[in-house]
Amino acid sequence: MRDIQRKLTNGFYALISLPSTAMGFALSIQISALSWILTTQYHLDIHQVGIVWAAGPLAGIFGQVIIGLVSDRVWFWGGRRRPFIIIGGTLAALMLFALPNIRAIGGALGVGSLLLVATAIALTLDLAINVSFNPTRSVIADVTPEGDARTKGYTWMQTISGFFGVLAYVIGAVAGNIVLIYAGVALVLLFSVIPILFVTEPRELGAAPEEKRGDGGGTQWGQLWRLYAAHAFSWIGVQTMFVYIIAFIQQKMLLPASPDEGARISGVVISISFAVLNTVGFLLPAPVLEPLAKRFGRVRVHAAAVAIMAAGYFGVVFGGTSPLALYVLMGVLGIGWASIVSLPFAIMTEKVDKSRTGFFMGIFNLSVVLPQLFVSLVLGKVVLDAPDKSVIFIISGCALALSALCWIFVHEGRSAPGPRPAAEGGK
């Protein structure tokens, strides 16, 4: 074990954040470029775009649960999570390379349907991301102690990952989505393969404290189901925006009459919007959310952030009809986004048996991918038929409001602040 890991230095927190950053960068490219490239380069309609996006959640349903379960129990290439991070990162880089070449790949394979080829590539890309995402998050829980150090691990993860997510959107806005995709190929490969080689994983994972006390097991199932429901509503709102914001922009913004110029500008508006969202998303977790969580509790801080995001969505409905107004409101949405991608991981991992973190991280992912599937297969038709595309943000706002309400019923972990028995104090 290297000294930076033994001492839990800031450098070590940055190092263990890079594999997750690689997958987050790949996901940022998918969010920024997939709908754009399918509508503007391959001329699929918004309903077909929703079908392509459905491939990802289908991959996630099986990928993260199975990989999480397997990674809890195997050991090869010098690690438990390391092999899946390396394999998934390499495959994700290859699929990113395939995105701008869908037509050429279809021609080479003799497949005339662009929808079929695009779906296959999107499915493989998301499967690759899911193969890696679970282990990149689980390894943080594996190598950090419970409590504030665990929270710090996940807030640092979001800070580092969010910074590069912003970089992705800036590249897309300045140089275009095609340049972004090819830049992502190199970064995803580098960050997923190299850093994990310098992390020493524990060969044995201990049981959760509740299990050691003998009170019926180390997993708080009742609390987990409440957490899963709360997180699922968050992702219905977030994914609705990710997939269908292009339709809102095309209807509400005064774009040039030329289709090519309109496509270019809509791509820039999306890239800047998500750059703003993710700038707030990476600036808040470590310096703001972490100290607030120490003082008020992670659940309360998260519920408040999600409620602010809900208000931001309704703000878009009533005032987000120009690019500048949309960018400002995206900053408000970023408060909730910063929390959604950091604090729930710390909350969840302290409610489960540590020796099965990968499995429960996979189950936790179902509260992300099932809402994504719902958004793609059900809401796509709703958005397509709606004469006013503001319905996108009405749905998102209602979903986030329900999420904030559900989080009220999730209890803080044993390491949360506030009154507690003396035997559990001392932090």
C-alpha positions as CSV (number, residue, x, y, z in Angstrom):
1,M,0.0,0.0,0.0
2,R,1.4,3.4,-1.0
3,D,1.9,6.1,1.6
4,I,-0.8,8.4,0.1
5,Q,-3.4,5.7,0.5
6,R,-2.3,4.8,4.1
7,K,-2.5,8.5,5.1
8,L,-5.7,9.2,3.1
9,T,-4.1,12.3,1.5
10,N,-6.0,14.6,-0.8
11,G,-3.8,13.3,-3.6
12,F,-5.2,9.8,-2.9
13,Y,-8.8,11.1,-2.9
14,A,-8.0,12.6,-6.3
15,L,-6.5,9.4,-7.6
16,I,-9.4,7.2,-6.6
17,S,-11.7,9.7,-8.3
18,L,-10.2,9.4,-11.7
19,P,-11.7,6.1,-12.8
20,S,-15.2,7.4,-12.0
21,T,-14.2,10.6,-13.8
22,A,-13.5,8.6,-16.9
23,M,-16.9,7.1,-16.9
24,G,-18.5,10.4,-16.1
25,F,-16.7,12.0,-19.0
26,A,-18.0,9.3,-21.3
27,L,-21.5,9.9,-19.9
28,S,-21.1,13.6,-20.4
29,I,-20.3,13.0,-24.1
30,Q,-23.3,10.8,-24.3
31,I,-25.6,13.4,-22.8
32,S,-24.1,16.3,-24.8
33,A,-23.7,14.6,-28.2
34,L,-25.9,11.5,-28.6
35,S,-29.3,13.3,-29.1
36,W,-27.6,16.0,-31.1
37,I,-25.8,13.6,-33.5
38,L,-28.8,11.4,-34.0
39,T,-31.2,14.4,-34.8
40,T,-28.8,16.6,-36.8
41,Q,-26.4,14.1,-38.5
42,Y,-28.6,11.0,-39.0
43,H,-32.1,12.8,-38.9
44,L,-33.9,10.5,-36.5
45,D,-37.0,12.0,-34.9
46,I,-37.3,12.6,-31.2
47,H,-39.3,9.4,-30.6
48,Q,-36.5,7.4,-32.3
49,V,-33.9,9.2,-30.2
50,G,-35.8,8.0,-27.1
51,I,-35.6,4.4,-28.3
52,V,-31.9,4.7,-28.8
53,W,-31.5,6.1,-25.3
54,A,-33.5,3.2,-23.9
55,A,-30.7,0.9,-24.8
56,G,-28.6,2.3,-22.0
57,P,-30.9,1.6,-19.1
58,L,-31.5,-1.9,-20.4
59,A,-27.8,-2.4,-20.3
60,G,-27.6,-0.9,-16.8
61,I,-30.3,-3.2,-15.4
62,F,-28.2,-6.2,-16.0
63,G,-24.7,-4.7,-16.2
64,Q,-24.4,-3.0,-12.8
65,V,-26.1,-5.6,-10.7
66,I,-24.3,-8.6,-12.2
67,I,-20.9,-6.8,-12.3
68,G,-21.4,-5.6,-8.8
69,L,-22.2,-9.1,-7.5
70,V,-19.3,-10.6,-9.4
71,S,-16.8,-7.9,-8.4
72,D,-17.6,-8.6,-4.7
73,R,-16.5,-12.2,-5.0
74,V,-13.6,-12.4,-7.6
75,W,-10.0,-11.4,-7.5
76,F,-7.7,-11.2,-10.5
77,W,-5.3,-8.8,-12.1
78,G,-4.4,-7.7,-8.6
79,G,-7.9,-6.5,-7.6
80,R,-11.6,-6.9,-7.1
81,R,-12.8,-3.8,-9.0
82,R,-9.7,-3.2,-11.1
83,P,-10.4,-5.7,-13.9
84,F,-13.9,-4.4,-14.6
85,I,-12.7,-0.8,-14.6
86,I,-10.0,-1.6,-17.1
87,I,-12.2,-3.7,-19.4
88,G,-15.2,-1.3,-19.3
89,G,-13.0,1.8,-19.8
90,T,-11.4,0.3,-22.9
91,L,-14.7,-0.7,-24.4
92,A,-16.3,2.7,-23.6
93,A,-13.4,4.4,-25.5
94,L,-14.0,2.2,-28.5
95,M,-17.7,2.9,-28.6
96,L,-17.1,6.6,-28.4
97,F,-14.9,6.3,-31.4
98,A,-17.8,4.5,-33.1
99,L,-20.4,7.3,-32.5
100,P,-19.4,9.6,-35.4
101,N,-19.0,6.6,-37.7
102,I,-22.4,5.0,-37.4
103,R,-23.1,5.3,-41.1
104,A,-19.7,3.9,-42.1
105,I,-20.1,1.0,-39.6
106,G,-23.5,0.2,-40.9
107,G,-22.2,0.2,-44.4
108,A,-19.3,-2.0,-43.5
109,L,-21.6,-4.5,-41.8
110,G,-24.2,-4.4,-44.5
111,V,-26.9,-3.0,-42.1
112,G,-29.1,-0.4,-43.8
113,S,-31.0,0.7,-40.6
114,L,-29.2,3.6,-38.9
115,L,-31.6,3.2,-36.0
116,L,-30.5,-0.4,-35.5
117,V,-26.7,0.5,-35.7
118,A,-27.1,3.5,-33.4
119,T,-29.0,1.4,-30.9
120,A,-26.4,-1.3,-30.9
121,I,-23.6,1.2,-30.4
122,A,-25.5,3.1,-27.7
123,L,-26.2,-0.2,-26.0
124,T,-22.6,-1.3,-26.1
125,L,-21.4,2.1,-24.9
126,D,-23.8,2.2,-22.0
127,L,-23.0,-1.4,-21.1
128,A,-19.3,-0.5,-21.0
129,I,-20.0,2.5,-18.8
130,N,-22.1,0.4,-16.5
131,V,-19.5,-2.4,-16.3
132,S,-17.1,0.3,-15.0
133,F,-19.3,2.7,-13.1
134,N,-20.2,0.3,-10.3
135,P,-16.6,-0.8,-9.6
136,T,-15.3,2.8,-9.8
137,R,-17.8,3.9,-7.1
138,S,-17.5,0.7,-5.0
139,V,-13.7,0.9,-4.8
140,I,-14.1,4.3,-3.0
141,A,-16.1,2.6,-0.3
142,D,-13.6,-0.3,-0.2
143,V,-10.6,1.9,0.6
144,T,-12.2,4.6,2.9
145,P,-13.4,4.2,6.4
146,E,-17.1,5.0,7.3
147,G,-18.1,8.4,8.3
148,D,-16.6,11.7,7.2
149,A,-13.8,10.0,5.2
150,R,-16.4,8.1,3.2
151,T,-18.4,11.3,2.5
152,K,-15.1,13.1,1.5
153,G,-14.4,10.3,-0.9
154,Y,-17.6,10.7,-2.7
155,T,-17.6,14.5,-2.7
156,W,-14.1,14.5,-4.1
157,M,-15.3,12.0,-6.7
158,Q,-17.9,14.5,-7.8
159,T,-15.6,17.5,-7.7
160,I,-13.0,15.9,-9.9
161,S,-15.5,14.1,-12.2
162,G,-17.7,17.3,-12.4
163,F,-14.7,19.4,-13.4
164,F,-14.0,17.1,-16.3
165,G,-17.7,17.0,-17.1
166,V,-17.6,20.7,-17.5
167,L,-14.5,20.4,-19.7
168,A,-16.5,18.1,-21.9
169,Y,-19.3,20.6,-22.4
170,V,-16.8,23.4,-23.0
171,I,-15.0,21.4,-25.6
172,G,-18.4,20.7,-27.2
173,A,-19.4,24.3,-27.2
174,V,-16.1,25.7,-28.5
175,A,-14.8,23.0,-30.8
176,G,-17.9,21.1,-31.6
177,N,-19.3,17.7,-30.5
178,I,-17.2,15.7,-33.0
179,V,-14.0,17.0,-31.5
180,L,-15.4,16.3,-28.0
181,I,-16.1,12.7,-28.9
182,Y,-12.5,12.1,-30.1
183,A,-11.0,13.9,-27.1
184,G,-13.1,11.6,-24.9
185,V,-11.7,8.5,-26.5
186,A,-8.2,9.4,-25.2
187,L,-9.3,10.7,-21.8
188,V,-11.6,7.8,-21.0
189,L,-8.9,5.2,-21.9
190,L,-6.2,7.0,-19.9
191,F,-8.2,7.7,-16.7
192,S,-9.8,4.3,-16.5
193,V,-6.7,2.2,-17.0
194,I,-3.8,4.0,-15.4
195,P,-4.9,5.3,-11.9
196,I,-6.4,2.1,-10.7
197,L,-3.0,0.4,-11.0
198,F,-1.8,2.6,-8.2
199,V,-4.6,1.7,-5.7
200,T,-4.2,-1.2,-3.4
201,E,-7.6,-2.9,-2.9
202,P,-8.3,-4.8,0.4
203,R,-8.4,-8.6,-0.2
204,E,-11.1,-9.0,2.4
205,L,-14.0,-6.7,2.9
206,G,-15.3,-6.4,6.5
207,A,-19.0,-6.6,7.5
208,A,-21.0,-3.5,8.3
209,P,-21.1,-2.4,12.0
210,E,-24.7,-3.4,12.4
211,E,-23.8,-7.0,11.4
212,K,-21.0,-7.1,13.9
213,R,-23.4,-6.0,16.7
214,G,-25.5,-9.0,15.8
215,D,-28.8,-7.2,15.4
216,G,-30.0,-9.2,12.4
217,G,-27.6,-8.3,9.6
218,G,-25.6,-5.5,8.2
219,T,-28.2,-4.2,5.7
220,Q,-31.0,-1.8,6.5
221,W,-33.6,-2.9,3.9
222,G,-36.4,-0.6,5.0
223,Q,-34.2,2.4,4.7
224,L,-32.8,1.2,1.4
225,W,-36.2,1.0,-0.2
226,R,-37.0,4.5,0.8
227,L,-33.7,5.7,-0.5
228,Y,-34.2,3.9,-3.8
229,A,-37.6,5.5,-4.3
230,A,-36.3,9.0,-3.5
231,H,-33.4,8.6,-5.8
232,A,-35.6,7.2,-8.6
233,F,-37.8,10.3,-8.7
234,S,-34.7,12.4,-8.9
235,W,-33.5,10.6,-12.0
236,I,-36.9,10.7,-13.7
237,G,-36.5,14.5,-13.6
238,V,-32.9,14.6,-14.5
239,Q,-33.1,12.1,-17.4
240,T,-36.2,13.8,-18.9
241,M,-34.1,17.0,-19.2
242,F,-31.0,15.2,-20.5
243,V,-32.8,13.4,-23.3
244,Y,-35.5,15.9,-24.5
245,I,-34.0,19.3,-23.8
246,I,-33.1,19.5,-27.6
247,A,-36.9,19.6,-28.4
248,F,-37.4,22.5,-25.8
249,I,-34.6,24.5,-27.3
250,Q,-35.7,24.0,-30.9
251,Q,-39.2,25.2,-30.0
252,K,-38.5,28.0,-27.6
253,M,-35.3,29.6,-28.9
254,L,-35.3,31.7,-32.0
255,L,-32.9,29.6,-34.1
256,P,-31.8,30.6,-37.7
257,A,-33.9,29.4,-40.6
258,S,-31.0,27.4,-42.1
259,P,-31.2,23.8,-40.8
260,D,-27.4,23.5,-40.6
261,E,-27.0,26.8,-38.7
262,G,-29.9,25.9,-36.4
263,A,-28.3,22.5,-35.7
264,R,-25.0,24.1,-34.9
265,I,-26.5,26.7,-32.5
266,S,-28.7,24.2,-30.8
267,G,-25.7,22.1,-30.1
268,V,-23.8,25.1,-28.6
269,V,-26.8,26.0,-26.4
270,I,-26.9,22.4,-25.1
271,S,-23.2,22.3,-24.5
272,I,-23.2,25.6,-22.6
273,S,-26.3,24.7,-20.6
274,F,-24.7,21.5,-19.4
275,A,-21.4,23.2,-18.8
276,V,-23.1,25.6,-16.4
277,L,-25.0,22.7,-14.7
278,N,-21.8,20.8,-14.2
279,T,-19.7,23.8,-13.1
280,V,-22.0,24.2,-10.2
281,G,-22.1,20.5,-9.9
282,F,-18.3,20.2,-9.3
283,L,-17.8,23.4,-7.4
284,L,-20.2,22.6,-4.6
285,P,-19.6,19.0,-3.3
286,A,-16.3,19.2,-1.5
287,P,-16.1,22.8,-0.3
288,V,-19.9,23.3,0.4
289,L,-21.9,20.1,0.6
290,E,-19.4,18.2,2.7
291,P,-19.2,20.8,5.5
292,L,-22.9,21.3,5.4
293,A,-23.5,17.6,5.7
294,K,-21.2,17.4,8.7
295,R,-23.2,20.1,10.4
296,F,-26.8,19.4,9.4
297,G,-26.7,15.8,8.1
298,R,-26.3,14.4,4.7
299,V,-30.0,13.5,4.2
300,R,-31.3,17.0,5.2
301,V,-28.7,18.7,3.0
302,H,-29.6,16.5,0.0
303,A,-33.3,16.9,0.4
304,A,-32.9,20.7,0.4
305,A,-30.7,20.6,-2.7
306,V,-33.2,18.5,-4.6
307,A,-36.0,20.9,-3.6
308,I,-34.0,23.8,-5.0
309,M,-33.5,21.8,-8.2
310,A,-37.3,21.3,-8.5
311,A,-37.8,25.1,-8.1
312,G,-35.2,25.6,-10.8
313,Y,-37.1,23.4,-13.3
314,F,-40.3,25.4,-12.8
315,G,-38.3,28.5,-13.3
316,V,-37.3,27.1,-16.8
317,V,-41.0,26.6,-17.6
318,F,-41.9,30.2,-16.9
319,G,-38.7,32.0,-17.8
320,G,-36.2,29.9,-19.8
321,T,-37.1,31.1,-23.2
322,S,-33.7,32.6,-24.1
323,P,-30.3,31.0,-24.0
324,L,-29.1,33.4,-21.3
325,A,-32.1,32.8,-19.1
326,L,-31.6,29.0,-19.6
327,Y,-27.9,29.3,-18.6
328,V,-28.8,31.2,-15.4
329,L,-31.5,28.6,-14.4
330,M,-29.1,25.8,-15.2
331,G,-26.9,27.2,-12.4
332,V,-29.8,26.8,-10.0
333,L,-30.4,23.2,-11.2
334,G,-26.7,22.5,-10.6
335,I,-27.2,22.8,-6.8
336,G,-29.4,19.7,-6.9
337,W,-27.2,18.0,-9.5
338,A,-24.1,18.4,-7.3
339,S,-25.9,16.6,-4.5
340,I,-27.6,13.9,-6.6
341,V,-24.2,12.6,-7.9
342,S,-22.4,12.6,-4.6
343,L,-24.3,12.4,-1.3
344,P,-26.6,9.5,-2.0
345,F,-23.6,7.2,-2.5
346,A,-22.2,8.0,1.0
347,I,-25.7,7.6,2.5
348,M,-26.3,4.3,0.8
349,T,-22.9,2.6,1.5
350,E,-23.4,3.0,5.3
351,K,-26.7,1.1,5.2
352,V,-25.3,-2.1,3.7
353,D,-23.0,-5.0,4.5
354,K,-19.6,-3.7,3.3
355,S,-18.6,-7.2,2.0
356,R,-21.5,-6.8,-0.6
357,T,-21.0,-3.2,-1.5
358,G,-20.7,-4.0,-5.3
359,F,-24.0,-5.9,-5.2
360,F,-25.8,-3.1,-3.4
361,M,-24.3,-0.5,-5.6
362,G,-25.7,-2.4,-8.5
363,I,-29.2,-2.5,-6.9
364,F,-28.8,1.2,-6.1
365,N,-28.2,1.7,-9.8
366,L,-31.7,0.3,-10.6
367,S,-33.0,3.5,-9.1
368,V,-31.2,5.3,-11.9
369,V,-31.7,3.0,-14.9
370,L,-35.4,2.0,-14.4
371,P,-36.3,5.7,-14.3
372,Q,-34.2,6.2,-17.4
373,L,-36.1,3.4,-19.1
374,F,-39.4,5.0,-18.2
375,V,-38.3,8.3,-19.6
376,S,-37.2,6.8,-22.9
377,L,-40.1,4.4,-23.5
378,V,-43.0,6.3,-22.0
379,L,-42.2,10.0,-21.8
380,G,-40.8,10.1,-25.4
381,K,-44.3,9.8,-26.8
382,V,-45.7,12.3,-24.3
383,V,-43.0,14.9,-25.3
384,L,-43.5,14.1,-29.1
385,D,-47.3,14.7,-28.9
386,A,-47.2,17.7,-26.6
387,P,-47.7,21.0,-28.5
388,D,-45.8,22.9,-25.8
389,K,-42.4,21.4,-25.1
390,S,-42.3,23.1,-21.7
391,V,-44.0,19.8,-20.6
392,I,-40.4,18.5,-20.4
393,F,-39.5,20.7,-17.4
394,I,-43.0,20.4,-15.8
395,I,-42.4,16.7,-15.6
396,S,-38.9,17.2,-14.3
397,G,-40.0,19.7,-11.7
398,C,-42.8,17.4,-10.4
399,A,-40.4,14.4,-10.2
400,L,-37.8,16.4,-8.2
401,A,-40.4,17.7,-5.8
402,L,-41.6,14.2,-5.1
403,S,-38.0,13.1,-4.6
404,A,-37.4,15.9,-2.0
405,L,-40.5,14.7,-0.2
406,C,-39.4,11.1,-0.2
407,W,-35.9,11.9,1.2
408,I,-37.6,13.3,4.3
409,F,-38.4,9.7,5.3
410,V,-34.7,8.4,4.9
411,H,-32.8,8.4,8.2
412,E,-29.3,9.6,8.7
413,G,-26.6,6.9,9.1
414,R,-24.9,6.2,12.5
415,S,-22.1,8.7,11.6
416,A,-24.5,11.6,11.1
417,P,-24.4,14.7,13.3
418,G,-26.8,15.4,16.1
419,P,-27.6,13.7,19.4
420,R,-26.8,10.0,19.7
421,P,-25.7,7.5,22.4
422,A,-22.4,8.1,24.0
423,A,-21.1,4.7,22.8
424,E,-21.6,5.9,19.2
425,G,-20.0,9.3,19.7
426,G,-16.5,10.5,19.5
427,K,-16.3,11.8,15.9
